[in-house]
């Protein structure tokens, strides 16, 4: 005979404001086996938890049903409380009265109360069949994979490596540094971006705990939290990393010109070259798409090979596959800049003097195409008027609905840089919708831009035109003056926002890390677990989780590293006991479960069954995550998930239908 | 000249929008009526980026500010708008619809206001009534015109030996009137 306790939570007014909690608690008393039924303002609070624990001891309860918020929120809390009360924590059943009742049916309190009653009835029915379970303990591989070598990946790697754990840092480009390496100055302090980044890049190379894999990509991830097996593909550079000294003599003899990606294709470089002036590692790479030797046949060109004194060039180099075992993964793959070609009315791509903000960054940078002088691309002259246009591609339902979070500050910085470099000889306009300067020292920075005679126009232009001399003109209506301004300019800089990285689709599939509607990676909880992905052991750092500026990215990277440390430090972790179990007598050996298991947790073992050789499914306990796919696919019902067996689910369905059938009969 | 391009505000007893608005009070009921007409709130979901007004074809000559109209409707100042002549100045080029980053549409709001004006029997610019009668008579929005060429010759359809344009059949007028009635309901 089971003794069930039902506890209905008010959640302040979150539940009680809609659902008549008193009635629900009274109703629960009428259900069979229910010994105690109570309601309380906050069940999750200390007195609420104590109430449950005292009832377990005094009233000898052996099943606990708590009607409260989503199990995602507080199931762990209540299980812990129940365990402290002396009962197996898995004998707790959570009924969701908040997300699935009060928040969903705010305007129908009576029907909501009826639904709450039905859900409690279902919970009570299911609780009778709950089984006591023990948590599983698995060992943890004490190393971490960091994907992406931008400032987020660099910071996370350094933090983890300094704490004494081996780190594998995988970067797709031939050099680490990412987006930040392309920037000239950083807001709001106007620190030189390279000056604060390059020392960190060098630290990464020198750190004994960091294995840096550039020009490489993660191609496969197997396993589960604490025990990931990662396959990394290292693409050939066609240059021996150990022999190359970075003298770039090869680039001086190479006859093939290729667009320079680091300079946003504003300039060209050679097919063999070093990624950027401050690349780490400082090693040449051959672009196989353009190199004559690699593209055509042996014996062609080969000038770089002749010129290289270190004999570092190897046209025969093959891609290498590297396997590593890690306990956790930090995703720091960053974001991309919106391609303004999609917004035809602004003329990007058609008019040479319309550039994006990342292109302006390269033009303004001392190592960039103009040596740091701000010049109009069309005629190479210093512009007399510069116009910045905000919110290009962001806050726009045609492209990306979110605010890019950095555009306003980037424009303020670039306007200040332009003023500092061209002095009073340039007129600067910023066309904006809202100026968002929310961070520490940011609004002061906005003030500084106004002090420096930057004109702010509250309104966006509808379209940009080019006149025959290459200058641009457009009309813009200004909210402040209530006038249509007609502006003529030599340079338009588009405040293009940050958009999700194209690689995110592959990465989220590899690691089961889900994405939010905006395309960025989704955090486990928007407020309380912003550094973790919903997949256990996968942490998020930087702009792959959402658009971010450098201070926020670094903060998140250090946070994600701390989360990874928490996972690694004990050498062992507890995982949920919910796993699949196979009934060998029912298993027909059809292999459907093995083929669909996303965690590769099912193996087929051959066996002699009734004199014939056959196969049977076997669950690799440590790898099973209890997702239940196998259970729903099994044609014979041989495989089931603990706590979610067909019986345990069906009894809930019966309970749900019980009352409604009775009502129908009336 | 296209009928809708001749400056509207020069008609006698014209009332400008700012004169009407100085004493205006919001009317939420009337606002909801307009929202119902343009089916869905998204059409007025505006954050005032002013792109519509910056690019408005009717702004320079006729002082139409689509962002202002959207904001007025949003705040419920809708009683005065149908009586104002400003709503008749839109040339329906649809640039605002095309480029609005919030997928709002000043155009649809303006058309809804025009329909409201017709219903309330507020003053409809004469040119529009003329246009309607012209369609009924000739089947066309605009009459064909005589044109002076670069060589200073005056030509018309006849001199160019273009075929004559026939008047529409009577059944057209019946269908047209019926369609108009259905639309206004």
Interface residues (C-beta under 8 A of the other chain):
Chain A: X345 X391 X395 X396 X397 X398 X433 X434 X458 X459 X460 X461 X462 X463 X474 X475 X476 X477 X478 X479 X484
Chain B: X47 X48 X49 X50 X51 X52 X53 X54 X55 X56 X59 X60 X65 X67 X95 X99 X101 X102 X103
